[in-house]
Amino acid sequence: MSYQNLLLEINGPAAIVTLNRPDKLNALNLKTLDELKEIFTGLNSNSQVSVIVLTGSGEKAFVAGADISELSKLDMISAKAFSENGQEAFNLISNMSKPVIAAVNGFALGGGCELALACHIRIASPNAKFGQPEVNLGIIPGYGGTQRLTRLVGSGRAMEIILTGDMIDAGEAFRIGLVNKIYPQPELITRAVEMGIKIASKAQNAVRLAVKAVNIADEVSEREGQNYEASLFALCCGTEDFKEGTSAFLEKRKPAFKNR
């Protein structure tokens, strides 16, 4: 299936989704959000895909923000629906049963930063810039940024980033835990796919349940999270892959997981 604003490439067990509006620095418009929902829904049910890499076209931007021409037309009524639509798209990504790696190859501002935050892992090139500059437009982040950024880097740093509207570079993003790794830009996608293929080599039932367990950590108390973890741990122990993994370890051989 072809998309107007997205490109899709399958590389073994890894799918590469590229936001493709380079003339607009890959800014998010309503069409792009609809296509993101469609493509991620399809990939979630694609049994051949185990991990997804999300990036932007060109060398300047991952996503430079929302489409201001659409944003400028909002009023109080339409704005809430606008925000909820973006949250729906990004929640779909965050709640994917397959890991999503953001390969941030330039500006990740506003909705672009929020999109990166919705992914499970973030890697970046040295020229990447992150920020939530919405206060410069008289608004706040509306696609989940106030919540995800706070949970990821803490309220103090989140407050500074959101209230000043300042950008931070890749090094600072790595220092505060917003980014997992930094790679030279020519290597970024290759490294992201390598990470994806490594994850795909693990027991996929365990990967899927680990994503669920980590995702719920910010939503419940520690005790509730531990109870949920124990239930998912028990589910893992009922799989063929658990038997294969433990047998392979004891027999000093590489496991041959069948994802069952």
C-alpha positions, 0 to 999 in steps of 0.5 A: 500500500502506498502513502502520501506522507510516509514511506515503508520498507521491510528489512527482514524482521524490521520495518522502517517507516519514514515520514516523508514531507522533506519540503515541510521538514516532515511537519505533522499534518492531519493526513500524516497522523491518519497515515501513521495510525493506518500503517502502525495498525497494519504493522502490529498485525503483520506476523513477519515484522517484529520491530519498527524503526521510525525516522524522517526523510532528509538530513535536517529533520525527524519531525520539525513540529505540527503543521502551523497552517492547520494549527492556526485555524483552531478554536477552543472546541476544535483544539480539543479534538485536534489534541485527542487525535494526535494523542490517539495516534501516538498512544497507538505507537506507545502501546504497540505490541512490537518495539518501536525505535525512533531514529532521530536524524535532526529536528524533533520539535513540538509534535516531533519531540512528542512522536519520539517520546511515544516510541519505546527507544530513541537513538539520535544523530549528533545534529538532532535537536529536541524541544517543546517550543509550544509556549512560543505559539501561546499553547502547550504540548498537546500530543502527550508531551507534558506527560511522557517527557515528565515521566522520562526525564523528571518534572524539573527538567520537563518544566524547564524544556516546556516552559522555556521552549528552548531546544536541547542538543543530542548530547544533553538529550543523552545526558538526561535520559531522553536519548538512549544512544548517539550515532553518526548520521550516516550510520543511524538507520543501520544502527537502528535496524541492527538494534531491531534485528537483535531484539527480533532474535529474542523470544517475541512473547517475552519482548511483547510482554516486557513492553507491556510491563514497562509501559504500565509502570507509570500508570499504577503503583509499584505494588500493582506493577509488581503484581502485573509483572508477576502475572506476565512472568507466569505467562512467559513460563507457559510458553514453548520459548521459555522451555527452549530458552532455559534448555539452550542455556543449560545445554550451552547452545544458542536458543531457536525460538519459535515465538510460541 
